[in-house]
Amino acid sequence: MKAIIGKKVGMTQIFDEEGRAIPVTIVQAGPCYVTQIRTPERDGYWAVQLGFEEVASKRIPAGLRGHFQKAGVPPLRFLREFRVDGDPGLQVGDTITVANFQEGDRVDVTGWSKGRGFAGAIKRHGFSRQPKTHGQTDRHRAPGARGAATDPGRTWKGQRGPGRMGNERVTIIGLTVVKVDPERNLLAIKGAVPGPNGGLVLIRESYKNKTNG
């Protein structure tokens, strides 16, 4: 199973053998500990629970302390579950590092996008502004009419408009691992990754790799 939890460090660029600049996102990934294995007999599905980032025992609930003691791992700040198709071949207490990945691997990266607060329809959905002429006043960036006239006499559910923007779970699929640094627990992934610097990201083998055999 190729999966790991990390934190986004930021973006930079590296150069290949031909001198071309490649934009990459640096992720501080792992080491992660296997804290639980879910099985079809007990849980109804196969999954691996990973823990990331050691933390002082006093900073976690008592129930989680017992969970970590039972698994034989130190107290951890983050717990995330990765579903797998079958027996992952891991044991509780195992450690997963970036050494599991290789340059050229295709991965799916999940993060939480930056929160933008309350935003208008132009920023949130890319609407065009209304004309500034013919008596138009202070309505230039308004979304305009969205109702349905007499029947049914209301706005249809799901219409796009102003509202809370960002802070959503986002997955980018098929990104390429450009460089692996096991000594510093770093992965360089080609392209942009969701979320702010310091944000939590989940990295796993690309779904497309499995579907394409």
C-alpha positions, -999 to +999 in steps of 0.1 A: +000+000+000+014+034-010-002+060+012+011+086+036+001+117+055+021+149+054+021+187+056+025+210+027+057+230+030+054+252-001+061+255-038+095+258-056+111+246-088+137+221-097+155+215-129+157+183-149+187+170-169+178+192-199+176+223-178+139+227-179+122+242-148+096+219-132+072+236-107+069+213-076+051+213-042+073+201-013+055+179+012+069+169+046+055+134+047+057+109+075+069+090+093+034+076+098+025+047+121-001+020+114-025+023+143-053+000+132-062-025+104-098-028+095-110-061+081-142-073+064-148-098+092-149-072+119-156-039+101-171-049+068-142-035+046-104-034+043-087-002+055-055+010+071-056+037+098-024+059+099-012+083+125+010+113+119+030+139+139+040+129+174+025+150+202+026+152+240+004+127+256-014+153+277-027+170+244-049+140+234-080+125+249-076+096+273-094+073+249-069+079+222-040+074+246-053+039+252-057+034+214-020+043+208-007+022+237-026-008+224-010-002+190+025+002+205+030+037+189+037+071+204+008+096+208+000+112+174-018+144+164-036+132+132-054+100+124-066+092+089-080+061+073-071+048+038-093+022+022-076-007+004-089-034-020-075-063+000-051-073+027-025-045+028+003-067+041+009-044+071+008-049+109-003-026+136+028-007+148+045-006+114+061+026+102+055+041+067+080+066+053+085+084+020+109+055+010+077+037-001+075+061-030+097+063-061+104+090-086+079+088-114+051+074-092+016+088-099-003+098-068-036+114-058-033+142-033-061+153-010-061+186+009-084+213+022-086+244+001-079+278+015-110+294+032-120+326+015-149+336+037-181+350+023-176+358-014-198+372-042-209+353-073-182+368-095-153+356-073-170+324-062-184+312-096-167+333-122-198+353-132-195+383-155-204+417-142-235+435-154-233+466-177-224+499-161-246+519-185-283+525-191-291+537-155-273+508-138-264+518-102-246+497-076-256+464-093-225+459-114-214+428-094-248+415-084-257+380-098-290+392-113-323+374-113-324+338-104-361+332-097-386+311-117-414+337-123-449+327-113-444+289-114-431+277-091-426+312-077-393+305-059-356+301-066-347+266-076-325+247-051-288+246-059-287+279-079-252+295-079-249+327-059-229+345-032-219+324-002-191+308+018-162+299-004-133+275+001-123+253+030-134+222+011-119+188+007-102+188-027-084+159-044-060+164-073-055+131-092-026+118-113+002+140-100+038+129-105+064+123-077+095+141-090+119+136-061+120+116-029+143+126+001+140+098+027+166+115+050+145+146+055+111+129+049+103+151+019+084+145-013+085+168-043+053+165-063+049+181-097+023+209-098+001+225-072-014+208-042-046+220-024-044+240+008-022+266+025+014+261+035+014+239+066-019+223+057-025+186+061-024+165+029-031+129+022-011+112-005-018+078-020-012+058-051-033+072-080-067+056-085-061+057-123-031+034-119-054+008-105-082+012-130-058+011-159-041-020-146 
